[in-house]
């Protein structure tokens, strides 16, 4: 600095504060006054609008934002400053917080963990036993096999599934509700059960057995038809109530079960409805012997019971003619071989050569009884007794294709030795009357068939030249055989 400048500074310091017209550089400049100062009029007070006090004092959003941002930056700076000054303590605190969070997460996971679905499923296949299945009277026999497992729920429990299943050293317990499906070709069983588990040495182990087991059954096919046939008497007894019967005669008539005990049975039609769990059968039964038959048609609906897993008869009806005996096996042509003759005197054996032919064209059963209709050809004896047994006599009269109607007689018939006998009286002839009795079966031989042709010959005899009326009877017995 020059000496002259130092002198100037010293002089200024001694002089005191600078005058108003001094510049910062220490120089004084005067404003030229060549132009006069121009005065402006003052504004009227009324022309100045007053500003409301609340607008002047109200905070603005911009100001609030700036203030909040400044505060947050300050806090962040303080934290940053603290972490810089106490870096080791801050890191330790952060690590401790992480450890606490991890510990709590592990504790929560451990407290809420349950066996996996695979563990439960595999265990259920081993521990849940197949339900006991009984096919009953009409159901098909079956062997159930586990097919599928559904884990419906699983949860932690405070204690073991039962008090006897508590495990030493277990860190927790759980239970699972499962649905195991068993099936065969005929039936499906859905079994629900609860299984217990214990957490031991870091793994879930099964404890106890199944509890709260319940089973629901579902049929996948119909009844066993052979069992229905084998137990036909049960079906017939149920169907008997559908028959219209006379209360007075009902106690004396044969039951359906007794009539069709040894009948031929055929399942004519089956309709299985899996959705409705029903199976409907049409069963035709024929009880036929050599000479008579019974026929009935049964319509039976079986219902499957999901609680028991068995088929039961839900409804059974039978044709109203089920107890009506028909004689269709008798229809056809029968030929007779002469066996013997009974009469009160000497015999005429002309029927031996004449033989007997019976053709049964039809049979009918009505409320009044049963009848056979057809034609018959044979020999009648319209003559007196010969002086001795003869091969033929004057007065033997052959008849051919005579129409007849034979009516069933009840009970045992002594003439034929049969419980099934039909009697027909041929149209009256000038020589007399012929009655034919057809007998089928006997206690000794159910296939035996015989015919008894009885000729009644009324005439006037004489004794010591005294006339009197008498009736001669010739009874010829034939063994009958039906033509093929």
Protein Blocks (a to p, Z undefined) as FASTA:
>chain_A
ZZklmmmmmmmmmnopadfkbcfkopacdddfkbccdddddddfklpccddfklmmpccf
klmmmmmmmmmmmmmmmmmmmmmmmmmlmmmmmmmmmmmmmmmmmmmmmmmgccdfklmm
mmmmmmmccddddebjmbccdddddfbdcdfbdcddfbdfbfklpcehiabdcddddddd
dddfkbccddddddddddeehiacdehjdehiacddddfbdcdfklmmmmmmmmmmmmmm
mpccdfklmmmmccfklmmmmcccddfbdcddfklopacdddddddddfkbccddddddd
ddddfknopacdfbdcddfklmpccfklmgccdddddfbdcdfbdcdfklmmnopadddf
bdcddfkbccdddddddddddddddfbdcfbdehiacdehiacdddddehjdfklopabd
cdddddddfkbccdddddedjfklmkbccddddddddddddeehiacddddddddddddd
ddZZ
